[in-house]
Amino acid sequence: MAEKWKKIFIRKNCDLPTGCAILSAYPFVWQAMKNKREYLFGYFKDRDFHYYARSDVDERKIGRKLYQKYFNSTAKIIKAYRSGPVFLKETKKKTQYFKRLLNHRPSFGIFKKAIGIFSKDFGFVNNNFSIRPWWALEAWQHDFEDMIENLIRKRHLEDKRGVLISSFLQPWKSTALLKVGREVSNGRSAETLVEKYQFLRSWTPVWYKPITEAWVKSATQSSVKNQELFSQTQLFKMLKPTRAQKAFLIQAPYVIFFKDWRDDLRRQQVYDWNFLFVELAKYLSVDYDELGYFTLEELSTAIEDGRLDENKLRARKEHEFILTVDARTAKFKIFTTIPIRYRLAIKSAENLDAKIVAVTGIVAQPGIISGPVRIIKNFHDIKKVQHGEVLVANTTHPNYLMGMRMAAAFITDEGGVASHAAIVAREMKKPCIVGTKIATKMFKDGDTVEVDANNGIVRKI
């Protein structure tokens, strides 16, 4: 592992079944690289998974091939979307069936069959609605950014940049989160909505945080006032795209909808199956939380043995570990004693020059502002945000809105112009730079920075 490695993202409070799901990218990475070897691995620490890729893995190139194959027309996106409700309807039937069986008489055979069906369906979701689409739509987003920026510059429409991008990125249909916001705005009680939308809590099978009334209230429409958006006819008249560019841009509302809606589906799927893990913890006489330290295959083995492997549990619960895929067998492999090659790879990827005083990223909303940094690692940190601070996070979520209203600007490690942070920044008219990769590493609470979101630079001052 002498090659250079790079960090691609972090997934917080991520249980092992979900951690394995993220590495289901291996088949199409191997296909793209034309070589079966180790290209990705996850590093688990403090219940978070940090994911790394070899530096020669071009996520954008691989993702572009995927979206050109699976999402290169509105017809394909609509077809993928329409398969979702059919899948969820079948999921309801399956889960109701196993709930009845487990309520009547839990047994080895029922648990074994249920975990097998869940594993198969979870794999289907990850392939069709999670991991593969993530790679594809992230690449689409970057290509959209390049195209729209070139057209804006070519037509000298820089002063209309925000409203132009927002106009293109209006979703084709409403996702659950938009529906929550509307219902809150229309006076529906948060208590009622918590129950109705509880499935939005997470797409992790074991570790999750229930949504609360505070979360529901934070999902209200974030716009200070509604922007007057351009119609598609007006957009094309102003930007004058080529035929090929026009065909690409027409897909934008469908891509944006599918990008967010697939979260609704995968969260609904694990929510419907959550009872299985609750009952399995009782069957194995363990704390529910402990199931999150095992792969689905290992849980299946535990059902056969009638117990969890205590040695594995202790090693993973109390220490960091590496999750990877064996190139020869294509099976997951876990190192609880971390080989030096992984230490070196992580050090290479995380080796930031302490002398660096500025980071660069993608302009999501222009503007220049200075202020103290507030690093956001989780929802609890949102309460600490003060007026005028610069919110710096790996990525943002709807339950960050409370802090985003207080902050003067947003900076994220991940994302593009269609990310949550970018959309909220354009609505709130606050400077925002996304996709910096390293902002949360470079800055700390209290650092004074200048956010130059006209040029995509954040500097310590």
Secondary structure, 3 states (H helix, E strand, C coil): CCCCEEEEEEECCCCHHHHHHHHHHHHHHHHHHCCCCCCEEEEEECCEEEEEEECCCCHHHHHHHHHHHHCCCHHHHHHHHHHHHHHHHHHHHHHHHHHHHHHHCCCHHHHHHHHHHHHHHHHHHHHHHHHHHHHHHHHHHHHHHHHHHHHHHHCCCHHHHHHHHHHHCCCCCCCHHHHHHHHHHCCCCHHHHHHHCHHHHCCCCCCCCCCCHHHHHHCCCCCCCCCCCCCHHHHHHHHCCCHHHHHHHHCHHHHHHHHHHHHHHHHHHHHHHHHHHHHHHHHHCCCHHHHHHCCHHHHHHHHHHCCCCHHHHHHHHHCCEEEEECCCCCCEEEECCCCHHHHHHHHHHHCCCCCCCEEECEEEECCEEEEEEEEECCHHHHHHCCCCCEEEECCCCHHHHHHHHHCCEEEECCCCCCCHHHHHHHHHCCCEEECCCCHHHHCCCCCEEEEECCCCEEEEC
